[in-house]
Amino acid sequence: MRMVAQYADACNLFEGAGKENMQKALDALKAHCEKLERDYDTIEKTSLGSVHLSGDDTVSGTIRRIRELSEMGFTHAIFNMPDVYQITPLETFAKEIIPAVANL
């Protein structure tokens, strides 16, 4: 995270690491930014996870995840969608999830 603080404009963390580890990474990044006198907020923080709306994931659960990520300090959430070949999950994501979290 020191190199991110020193050189990068963005970093990407994987949801699979767990929220606790993601928060530790963000805290480490913030500490390195303070040490280097870099504005932590100038670094884009993104997360990568999966959403399976035709499987185990729900709209409300996905919205809750995105809100939690935003509260942690992530500026963008990137999702793999295993059922991307089906139009219904994409339409659901576009019509229900994006509008609910667009202004976070």
WOSULPE-V859593 format. One record per residue. N is the residue number from 1. SS is DSSP state (alpha for helix, beta for strand, coil for the rest). PHI is phi in whole degrees, -180 to 180 (* if undefined). PSI is psi as a letter, one per 20 degrees, with the letter a starting at -180 (* if undefined). Layout:
BEGIN
((N	SS	PHI	PSI) (N	SS	PHI	PSI))
END
This chain:
BEGIN
((1	coil	*	h) (2	alpha	-62	g) (3	alpha	-68	h) (4	alpha	-62	g) (5	alpha	-60	h) (6	alpha	-83	h) (7	alpha	-121	h) (8	coil	-95	q) (9	coil	-103	i) (10	beta	-156	q) (11	beta	-144	q) (12	beta	-125	p) (13	beta	-117	q) (14	beta	-94	p) (15	alpha	-59	h) (16	alpha	-61	i) (17	alpha	-72	i) (18	coil	94	q) (19	alpha	-61	h) (20	alpha	-62	g) (21	alpha	-69	h) (22	alpha	-64	g) (23	alpha	-66	h) (24	alpha	-60	g) (25	alpha	-65	g) (26	alpha	-65	g) (27	alpha	-64	g) (28	alpha	-65	g) (29	alpha	-61	g) (30	alpha	-61	g) (31	alpha	-63	g) (32	alpha	-65	h) (33	alpha	-62	g) (34	alpha	-62	g) (35	alpha	-63	h) (36	alpha	-89	j) (37	coil	59	l) (38	coil	-107	p) (39	coil	-72	o) (40	alpha	-55	h) (41	alpha	-73	i) (42	alpha	-83	i) (43	coil	-98	p) (44	beta	-74	p) (45	beta	-111	o) (46	beta	-118	q) (47	beta	-122	q) (48	beta	-125	p) (49	beta	-146	a) (50	beta	-124	q) (51	coil	-127	p) (52	coil	-123	m) (53	coil	-69	h) (54	coil	-94	j) (55	coil	-122	c) (56	coil	-84	i) (57	coil	-85	q) (58	coil	-118	r) (59	alpha	-62	g) (60	alpha	-64	h) (61	alpha	-66	h) (62	alpha	-69	g) (63	alpha	-62	g) (64	alpha	-60	g) (65	alpha	-58	g) (66	alpha	-65	g) (67	alpha	-62	g) (68	alpha	-63	g) (69	alpha	-63	g) (70	alpha	-62	g) (71	alpha	-62	h) (72	alpha	-73	h) (73	coil	119	j) (74	coil	-75	p) (75	coil	-96	h) (76	beta	-144	q) (77	beta	-115	p) (78	beta	-109	p) (79	beta	-126	p) (80	beta	-81	q) (81	coil	-127	o) (82	coil	-59	h) (83	coil	-103	k) (84	coil	-62	h) (85	coil	-73	i) (86	coil	-99	p) (87	alpha	-76	h) (88	alpha	-58	g) (89	alpha	-62	h) (90	alpha	-66	g) (91	alpha	-64	g) (92	alpha	-62	g) (93	alpha	-60	g) (94	alpha	-69	g) (95	alpha	-86	h) (96	alpha	-112	h) (97	alpha	-87	g) (98	alpha	-56	g) (99	alpha	-62	h) (100	alpha	-72	h) (101	alpha	-119	j) (102	coil	-59	h) (103	coil	-104	k) (104	coil	-75	*))
END
